[in-house]
Amino acid sequence: MADRSFAPDVFHTPELAFGYELRETSRLLLEALKRRIAPCDITLAQYFLMRQLWEAEGISQSELSDRLQTTAAASVQIIDSLEERGFIKRIRDDSDRRVTHVYLTAKGRTLRSKLLHFAYAVSKRALRNIAPASVVELRRVLALIRDNLEGELAEQVIARAVPF
C-alpha cells in the first residue's frame, strides 16, 4: 500500500483558492452595488440591462439576452418591469416584425449618471488602499484569465462538434 501522507492536499491548492476568492469578491461587489442602488428601486438585473442600453441603445431583445447571458424569458421579464416603470420602450422592427428593439426613455436616461456614480463608489471603496499600478496589474491578470477560459470553452465546443 502506498504511503499517502506526502500527497498534496488538492483542496487547498492556489488553483482552487483563487477561483473561490474571485467568486467571493464578485459576490461582495454585487451585494455592495445592490445596496447602493436599492433606494432607486432598481434591481441588479435591471441595472445590468440598462447598462447595456446605455452602451448600445436600440439593440434587439435577443441581443440583450445574449449580452446579459440570460434566457429570453428572463430578459423579457426584466424588460417588462422597466417598461412598466417608464424607463424603456420597445419598438418592433419594420423589416422583421419578430424582432423588437429596446430603447431608453428620457426617464431611463436620467438614471444613468446616478447609477453609474453608485457603481463608481463601490469600485472606489473596493480599491481603497490599493496602488494604481496594482489595479492595472490586476486587470491585466484578469484579462489573461478570461482569455484562457474563453480558449478552454472554445476548445470544448470544437471537441463536441468533431464526430467520433
QUIKA-V293446 format. One record per residue. RES is the residue in one small letter. PHI is phi as a letter, one per 20 degrees, with the letter a starting at -180 (999 if undefined). PSI is psi in whole degrees, 0 to 359 (* if undefined). OMEGA is omega in degrees with one decimal (999 if undefined). Layout:
RES,PHI,PSI,OMEGA / RES,PHI,PSI,OMEGA
This chain:
m,999,134,-177.0 / a,f,145,177.2 / d,e,115,-178.2 / r,e,5,-176.9 / s,f,339,-179.0 / f,d,3,179.6 / a,f,139,178.8 / p,f,147,176.6 / d,e,100,-174.6 / v,f,344,180.0 / f,e,355,179.6 / h,c,29,178.2 / t,e,153,177.5 / p,g,328,-178.8 / e,f,321,178.0 / l,e,323,-177.2 / a,f,321,-176.7 / f,f,324,178.0 / g,f,316,177.5 / y,f,317,-179.5 / e,f,321,176.4 / l,f,315,-179.2 / r,f,316,-179.0 / e,f,321,177.2 / t,f,316,177.9 / s,f,316,179.5 / r,g,316,-179.6 / l,f,320,177.2 / l,f,314,-179.4 / l,f,320,178.6 / e,f,318,178.3 / a,f,318,178.6 / l,f,317,178.7 / k,g,316,-179.8 / r,f,324,179.5 / r,f,320,-175.6 / i,e,349,-177.5 / a,g,319,179.3 / p,f,339,177.6 / c,e,0,-178.3 / d,l,44,178.4 / i,c,133,176.8 / t,e,167,176.5 / l,f,318,179.7 / a,f,318,178.0 / q,f,319,178.7 / y,g,312,-177.6 / f,f,325,175.4 / l,f,315,179.5 / m,f,324,176.4 / r,g,320,177.3 / q,f,319,-180.0 / l,f,327,176.2 / w,f,331,179.7 / e,e,327,-174.3 / a,b,69,-179.1 / e,f,140,177.7 / g,n,5,177.4 / i,f,162,-177.3 / s,f,162,177.2 / q,f,321,-179.6 / s,f,324,176.3 / e,f,321,176.3 / l,g,315,178.6 / s,g,315,179.2 / d,f,314,-177.8 / r,f,325,179.7 / l,e,352,-177.2 / q,l,52,179.8 / t,c,171,178.9 / t,f,159,177.1 / a,f,320,-179.0 / a,f,317,179.5 / a,f,319,179.1 / s,f,318,180.0 / v,f,320,178.9 / q,f,317,179.0 / i,f,316,179.6 / i,f,316,178.1 / d,g,313,-176.9 / s,f,321,178.6 / l,f,325,178.5 / e,f,318,178.0 / e,g,327,-178.8 / r,e,359,175.2 / g,n,18,-179.3 / f,e,334,-179.6 / i,c,167,173.5 / k,b,153,178.8 / r,d,141,176.9 / i,c,127,178.1 / r,f,144,177.0 / d,f,130,-179.3 / d,f,326,-176.6 / s,e,340,179.1 / d,b,101,-174.9 / r,f,345,177.9 / r,f,341,-175.8 / v,e,133,176.9 / t,c,130,177.7 / h,e,148,-175.9 / v,d,131,-178.3 / y,c,151,172.7 / l,f,149,169.6 / t,e,174,176.6 / a,g,320,178.3 / k,f,319,178.8 / g,f,324,178.8 / r,f,328,-178.6 / t,f,337,179.6 / l,f,341,-172.5 / r,g,303,-174.8 / s,f,322,-179.4 / k,f,312,-177.8 / l,f,321,177.7 / l,f,329,175.1 / h,f,318,177.5 / f,f,316,178.7 / a,f,318,178.1 / y,f,318,-179.5 / a,f,321,177.9 / v,f,314,179.2 / s,f,317,-179.9 / k,f,317,178.8 / r,f,317,-178.8 / a,f,327,-176.0 / l,e,7,178.8 / r,g,138,179.2 / n,m,18,177.1 / i,d,128,-177.3 / a,f,141,178.5 / p,g,322,178.7 / a,f,325,177.9 / s,f,324,177.5 / v,f,317,177.7 / v,f,316,179.5 / e,f,320,177.3 / l,g,312,179.7 / r,f,322,178.7 / r,f,315,-179.8 / v,f,318,178.2 / l,f,321,177.4 / a,f,319,177.2 / l,f,318,178.7 / i,f,314,178.0 / r,g,315,178.6 / d,g,315,178.8 / n,f,315,-177.7 / l,f,324,175.5 / e,f,322,175.7 / g,f,316,177.8 / e,g,314,-179.4 / l,f,321,177.9 / a,f,318,178.0 / e,f,322,179.2 / q,f,321,178.5 / v,f,316,179.6 / i,f,319,179.9 / a,f,323,179.3 / r,f,331,-176.8 / a,f,341,-178.5 / v,e,121,179.3 / p,f,149,-178.6 / f,e,*,999
